Structures are given as structure tokens and as C-alpha cells.
Amino acid sequence: MISDKMKKLVKNNSVIREMFEEGKRLEKIYGKENVYDFSLGNPNVPAPKEVKEAIIDIVQNEDPCTLHGYMNNGGFEDVREKVANSINNKFSTNFNYQNIIMTVGAASGLNIVLKSIINLDDEVIVFSPYFSEYNNYIHNYDGKVIVVSPNTENFEPNLIEFEKKISEKTKAVIINTPNNPTGVIYSEETIIKLTNIMKKKEKEFSHQIYLISDEPYRELVYEGDEVPYITKYYNNTFIVYSYSKSLSLPGERIGYVVIPNELEESREMIEAVTIANRIIGCVNAPSLMQKVIPYCLDLKTDIESYNKNRNLLYSILTENNFKCIKPQGAFYLFVKTPIDDDKEFCNIAKKYNLLFVPGSSFACSGYVRIAYCVSYEMIESSRKAFEELAKNFN
């Protein structure tokens, strides 16, 4: 018999995955070309050709026992050093291999950080709307999720409420910028205000409050926008990064955690996070993909394809009187629903074979997330369906 905790998780299985399965069902009935699945954040742009070339070169030329063998739980030291140097060149930081822990994507990166810092009933603050898996990751280690309500004017963090919700039990704060599901990039002004609040609260409560910056979408930005590098603003910071979106490698599960020397007791924390990689069952990041990363550190996926999709979908939506902020990054639009019940709106949309994720899945009801990491042709083909959907409310 499965555990009581898992019974609850199975019952509340991800709405995003459910919508994906619904899309497959509808495709069998109406044909794939007549179903417009905007539910899943799965990159549709191929990985850069250099990734394939690197894999072939490594497999053909590296010693197979080394390539496919165990290594330090933190990853290959030469790979970590190259990752550190790349970050230093981009952001004028001063990291070395010891500051980098290679991970099985950002999800395991978040888990090993949370495993290393949370005690029973410690609180972790998240800003609505947010990626709902944070709830599971925090609960894995018996922490409590504290949600700051959304600032629907611009979807930057609600800092007034944030300051009120920091308590003596607050152990960490998670931010995600560019944000899933809104595509908003938190401004430098916002980051400065947020970190100043945290510095003040650290002094008030006389203990560390960690800032965890979840950054799988860092490279997916448009129109020259910049994403502040958080370690430059706050010492007790973890950066959690993934190549899933920047190199279109979500299935390969490769990323890293940055632990800066400025973090209090950084040596002990680096050791704890490294050991957590083993304890949670990952042991180490995939060895082949670790070796691939140094070949690809300066590469980006085809941002222009996403930008074209963003512009087209935003145009279709606004032409049909749907309200949303034009995203600065990532590959999502977060759209206000014309009725209060976002789940009911999704059900109505399904009548036109349009699949969205309700905003309530991101702790922000009254909105839907529409992913534009799909083909340009699919977006263009969906125009009529959006027009028909809009007629229900105009």
C-alpha cells in the first residue's frame, strides 16, 4: 500500500500533465493538426548542433571508464571550473569549481538546497504566481510554504506583504525570474528592495534567511532586457540553473547550483549540498552531459523563434480583447480570464480544442498560462479557435 503522503500527491497530480494527456486524447479524435495544445513548457526549438557534435566527439575520444564512471558527488572538477569561469566572464563574479555543484537539472538543484537548509516546520516564502512543484519540494523536507499574494498590476513581487510575512521561522525565499508563468523579469530596483528587506530581517531575527534564485529561463529574454545576477545583491544566495530551456535539453536533466563564498559558512554549505546530491538518490549529475556542457557554455537556443511566437500569440490574444502583460522572457503568456473561474474558462476553451493551464495551478486564480514554445504554424492555425472562444465573452 502506498504511503498516505503519496496518496495525496497522486490524487493532486499535476494539472499541467493532465492537460498534456487531454491533448493526446483530443488528437486521436480530431487529428493533431486540429488540436492547439498550449499547456506544456517543453522547448520546441532543437538543441544547437554543437550539442550533437560534442556528444559524438566525447563518446569517440574519451576513455569510456572515466566518461561513464563515478565522480565526486559535486561533478567533474574540470567541468565545474569551466562553468565557474563562464559565469565570471558574464557577470564579473569570482567563482571557482568549489562554488559549483553539478545537478540533475534545476529540480534536483532545488531539492538538494532545500534538503541542506530546512528543519521541521521551517518556512519558505514563494511569490504568487509560482511553479507549483515548489510546494512538493518544500514539503519533501517537512518545510511550510508561505505564499505572498500576487501583484497583478505588473506581477513583480508584492513587497509590502512580503515584509509582513517574514517571520522568525522563515528559512528561505524562492524567486524565479524570468518568471514561470508570467514571463516577467524582476527589475533591479525590485531585487534591491527585496534583498534590503531580507537583510533587515536577518538582523532582526539573528539568523540567515536564504534567497534561492531559480533560473532555468535566464537566457530566454527579449528586446535586450537583462536579468540581475542575484549574488551581487545578497550574500546568502543560492543560484539554481538548468540547461533545459537555454539549450533545449529538458530530458537530459543537467544543471548546477552556485554557492558563493559570501554565503555564511559557505564551506560547510558546499559540503552539505554536495552530500545531498547523493542522499536524495541522484548521486551525481549525468556524466556524459556534464562533459558536453563546456562545449556549449556560450551557446543559446534560437531565441528569435520564441520571439516570433510571442509576438504572434500576443497579437492574436489582444485582437480578441484578452488581457495580458507582454512577457519579457521565458515562453509563456499569463492571460486574464474573462470569467472569475479559470478552470471553467479552460473547460470552455477545450470545446475549441484549445488547451491552457489554469492560473490556480500557480496559486493565482482568474488567469491562464499559455505556452508559446510550439510551432509558429500551430499558433497561426489557432487564430480561428481563439476568435470563436472570444465570442463567448465579447
C-alpha positions in Angstrom: 0.0 0.0 0.0 1.4 3.4 -0.9 2.1 6.0 1.8 -0.5 8.5 3.0 1.7 11.3 1.7 1.9 9.8 -1.8 -1.9 9.1 -1.8 -2.4 12.8 -1.6 0.2 13.6 -4.2 -1.2 11.0 -6.6 -4.7 12.5 -6.2 -3.5 16.0 -6.8 -1.3 15.1 -9.8 -0.1 18.0 -11.9 -2.8 19.8 -13.8 -0.2 20.5 -16.5 0.4 16.8 -17.1 -3.3 16.2 -17.1 -3.8 18.8 -19.8 -1.0 17.1 -21.8 -2.8 13.8 -21.6 -6.0 15.5 -22.6 -4.3 16.9 -25.7 -3.2 13.4 -26.7 -6.8 12.2 -26.3 -8.2 15.0 -28.4 -5.6 14.5 -31.1 -6.9 10.9 -31.6 -10.4 12.3 -32.1 -9.8 15.4 -34.2 -6.2 14.9 -35.6 -3.1 16.5 -34.3 -3.3 19.5 -36.7 -6.7 20.5 -35.2 -5.7 20.5 -31.5 -3.9 23.5 -30.1 -2.0 22.4 -27.0 -0.5 25.4 -25.2 -0.2 23.6 -21.9 3.3 22.2 -21.6 6.6 24.2 -21.3 8.5 21.8 -23.5 11.0 23.5 -25.8 10.1 23.1 -29.4 13.4 24.6 -30.8 16.1 21.9 -31.4 19.3 21.9 -29.3 22.2 23.7 -31.1 24.0 21.4 -33.5 27.1 21.8 -31.3 25.5 19.7 -28.7 25.3 16.7 -31.0 28.8 17.3 -32.3 30.1 17.4 -28.7 28.4 14.2 -27.8 29.9 12.4 -30.8 33.4 13.8 -30.1 33.3 12.9 -26.4 32.0 9.3 -26.9 34.5 8.6 -29.6 37.6 10.1 -27.9 37.2 10.0 -24.1 38.2 7.0 -22.0 34.8 5.1 -21.5 35.6 4.1 -17.9 36.2 7.7 -17.0 33.3 9.0 -19.1 30.7 6.6 -17.7 32.2 6.1 -14.2 31.5 7.7 -10.8 33.0 11.1 -9.9 32.8 13.4 -7.0 29.1 13.9 -6.0 29.5 17.6 -7.0 30.6 16.7 -10.5 33.7 16.7 -12.6 36.0 19.4 -11.3 37.2 20.5 -14.7 33.6 21.0 -15.9 32.8 22.9 -12.7 35.8 25.2 -13.2 34.8 26.0 -16.8 31.2 26.7 -15.7 32.6 29.0 -13.0 34.8 30.8 -15.5 31.8 31.3 -17.8 29.7 32.8 -15.1 32.6 35.1 -14.0 33.1 36.3 -17.6 29.4 37.1 -18.0 28.6 38.7 -14.6 32.0 39.8 -13.1 31.8 37.3 -10.3 34.7 35.4 -8.7 33.7 31.8 -8.5 35.8 28.7 -8.9 34.9 25.0 -9.2 34.2 24.7 -5.5 31.3 27.2 -5.8 29.6 25.0 -8.5 27.7 21.8 -7.8 26.5 20.0 -11.0 22.9 18.7 -10.7 20.3 16.6 -12.3 18.5 19.7 -13.7 17.1 22.6 -11.6 14.5 20.4 -9.9 17.2 18.3 -8.1 19.2 21.5 -7.6 16.3 23.0 -5.6 15.8 19.7 -3.7 19.5 19.5 -2.6 19.5 23.1 -1.5 16.2 22.7 0.5 17.4 19.3 1.9 20.5 21.2 3.2 18.8 24.1 4.9 15.3 23.1 6.1 14.4 21.9 9.6 11.0 20.7 10.7 8.4 23.4 10.2 10.8 26.0 8.8 9.0 28.4 6.4 9.9 29.0 2.8 8.3 32.1 1.1 7.2 32.0 -2.5 5.6 34.7 -4.6 2.3 34.0 -6.4 2.1 33.1 -9.2 4.8 30.4 -8.9 5.7 26.9 -10.2 3.6 24.6 -8.1 6.3 21.9 -7.8 7.9 24.2 -5.2 5.2 23.0 -2.8 6.3 19.4 -3.2 10.0 20.2 -3.0 9.5 22.1 0.3 7.2 19.5 1.8 9.7 16.8 0.9 11.8 18.1 3.8 8.9 19.0 6.2 9.0 22.7 5.5 6.0 25.0 5.3 5.1 27.0 2.2 4.2 30.7 2.8 2.6 32.3 -0.2 2.8 36.0 -0.9 -0.3 37.1 -2.9 0.2 38.3 -6.5 0.8 41.9 -7.6 -1.5 41.7 -10.6 -0.6 45.2 -11.8 2.8 44.1 -13.1 3.5 40.6 -11.5 6.6 41.8 -9.7 6.8 40.6 -6.1 4.3 42.1 -3.6 7.0 43.5 -1.3 4.6 45.1 1.2 3.0 41.8 2.0 6.4 40.0 1.7 7.9 42.1 4.5 4.9 41.3 6.8 5.1 37.5 6.1 8.8 37.1 7.0 8.9 35.6 10.5 11.3 34.1 12.9 10.6 30.7 11.2 11.5 31.9 7.7 14.4 29.9 6.4 14.4 30.8 2.7 12.7 32.8 -0.1 12.4 31.4 -3.6 12.3 33.7 -6.6 12.0 32.8 -10.3 13.0 35.4 -12.9 12.2 35.4 -15.8 9.1 34.0 -14.2 7.0 30.9 -14.9 4.1 31.5 -15.6 4.2 35.3 -16.3 7.4 35.8 -18.3 8.1 38.9 -16.1 11.7 39.8 -15.3 12.1 41.2 -11.8 13.8 44.6 -12.2 17.0 45.6 -10.4 15.0 48.1 -8.3 12.8 45.3 -7.1 15.7 43.0 -6.4 17.4 45.7 -4.3 14.2 46.4 -2.3 13.6 42.7 -1.8 17.1 42.0 -0.6 17.2 45.1 1.6 14.1 43.7 3.4 15.8 40.4 3.8 19.0 41.9 5.2 16.9 43.9 7.7 15.0 40.7 8.8 18.2 38.7 9.1 19.4 41.3 11.6 16.1 41.4 13.4 15.9 37.6 13.8 19.7 37.0 14.2 19.8 34.1 11.7 20.4 33.5 8.0 17.5 33.8 5.6 18.5 32.3 2.3 17.5 33.6 -1.1 17.1 30.8 -3.7 17.0 32.1 -7.3 15.5 29.5 -9.7 16.9 30.4 -13.1 16.0 27.9 -15.9 14.8 30.8 -18.1 17.7 33.2 -17.6 18.8 33.1 -21.2 15.3 33.4 -22.7 14.9 37.1 -22.8 13.7 39.5 -25.4 14.3 43.1 -26.6 17.6 43.5 -24.7 16.2 43.0 -21.2 18.7 42.0 -18.5 18.2 39.6 -15.6 20.1 40.8 -12.5 22.6 38.3 -11.1 21.4 37.8 -7.6 24.7 37.0 -5.8 25.7 40.6 -6.4 22.9 41.9 -4.2 22.6 39.4 -1.4 25.3 37.2 0.2 23.2 34.3 1.4 22.1 33.3 -2.1 21.8 30.1 -4.0 21.6 30.2 -7.8 19.8 27.2 -9.3 20.3 26.9 -13.0 19.3 24.4 -15.7 20.2 23.9 -19.4 16.7 22.5 -20.1 15.5 25.7 -21.7 18.7 27.6 -22.7 20.0 24.6 -24.7 16.6 22.8 -25.3 17.7 19.8 -23.2 14.9 19.2 -20.7 15.1 15.4 -20.9 18.8 15.3 -20.3 18.5 16.7 -16.8 21.6 18.8 -16.4 22.2 21.9 -14.4 24.1 23.3 -11.4 23.9 25.2 -8.1 26.0 28.2 -7.3 27.1 28.6 -3.7 29.1 31.9 -3.3 31.9 32.3 -0.8 30.0 35.2 0.6 27.2 32.9 1.9 27.7 32.5 5.6 29.5 29.2 6.5 29.9 28.6 2.7 32.4 25.7 3.1 30.0 23.7 5.3 27.1 24.5 3.0 29.0 23.4 -0.1 29.8 20.1 1.6 26.2 19.7 2.7 24.7 20.4 -0.7 27.3 18.0 -2.4 26.4 15.2 0.0 22.6 15.9 -0.5 23.2 15.1 -4.2 23.9 11.6 -3.1 21.4 11.3 -0.2 18.4 12.2 -2.3 19.3 9.5 -4.8 20.9 11.5 -7.7 24.5 10.6 -6.7 25.8 12.9 -9.4 24.7 14.7 -12.5 24.7 12.7 -15.7 28.4 12.2 -16.7 28.1 12.5 -20.4 26.0 15.7 -20.3 28.5 17.2 -17.8 31.2 16.7 -20.4 29.0 18.2 -23.1 28.4 21.5 -21.2 31.9 23.0 -21.6 31.5 22.8 -25.4 28.3 24.8 -25.2 28.8 27.4 -22.5 28.5 30.4 -24.9 25.6 28.9 -26.9 21.9 29.8 -26.8 18.9 28.3 -28.3 17.0 30.0 -31.1 15.6 32.9 -29.2 14.2 34.6 -32.3 11.8 31.7 -32.9 10.3 32.2 -29.5 10.2 35.9 -30.0 8.2 35.5 -33.3 5.8 33.2 -31.5 5.5 35.6 -28.6 4.6 38.5 -30.9 2.1 36.5 -32.9 0.3 35.0 -30.0 0.2 38.3 -28.1 -1.3 39.9 -31.2 -4.0 37.2 -31.6 -4.9 37.5 -27.9 -5.1 41.3 -27.7 -7.0 41.5 -31.0 -9.7 39.3 -29.4 -9.8 41.5 -26.2 -7.9 39.1 -23.9 -5.8 41.0 -21.4 -2.2 40.1 -20.6 1.2 41.6 -20.0 3.6 41.1 -22.9 6.3 38.8 -21.4 9.9 39.9 -21.2 11.3 36.4 -21.0 10.6 32.7 -20.8 8.0 31.3 -23.2 4.6 31.9 -21.5 1.7 34.4 -21.6 -0.3 34.8 -18.4 -3.8 35.8 -19.6 -6.6 37.3 -17.5 -9.7 35.1 -17.9 -12.9 37.0 -18.8 -14.7 35.0 -16.0 -13.6 34.5 -12.4 -13.4 30.7 -12.7 -10.2 30.0 -14.6 -10.8 26.2 -14.6 -14.2 26.7 -16.2 -12.6 29.0 -18.7 -10.2 26.2 -19.6 -13.2 23.8 -20.0 -14.9 26.3 -22.4 -11.6 26.6 -24.3 -11.4 22.8 -24.7 -14.6 23.0 -26.8 -12.4 24.7 -29.4 -9.5 22.3 -28.9 -7.5 25.0 -27.1 -5.6 23.7 -24.1 -4.3 26.1 -21.3 -3.2 25.7 -17.7 -5.4 27.4 -15.1 -3.7 30.1 -13.1 -5.0 28.4 -9.9 -2.3 25.8 -10.6 0.2 28.6 -9.9 -1.7 30.0 -6.9 -3.2 32.8 -9.0 -6.8 32.2 -10.0 -8.5 34.2 -12.6 -5.7 33.7 -15.2 -4.4 31.0 -17.6 -0.9 30.2 -18.7 -0.5 29.8 -22.4 2.9 28.4 -23.5 4.2 29.5 -26.9 7.0 27.0 -27.2 5.1 25.5 -30.0 5.3 25.8 -33.8 4.6 29.2 -35.4 2.2 27.4 -37.7 0.2 26.0 -34.9 -0.2 29.5 -33.4 -1.3 30.8 -36.7 -3.7 27.9 -37.2 -5.2 28.5 -33.8 -6.3 32.0 -34.7 -9.9 31.0 -35.6 -10.3 29.0 -32.4 -9.3 32.0 -30.3 -11.8 34.1 -32.3 -14.6 31.6 -31.6 -13.6 31.4 -27.9 -13.7 35.1 -27.6 -17.2 35.3 -28.9 -18.4 33.6 -25.7 -17.4 36.7 -23.7 -17.4 39.8 -26.1 
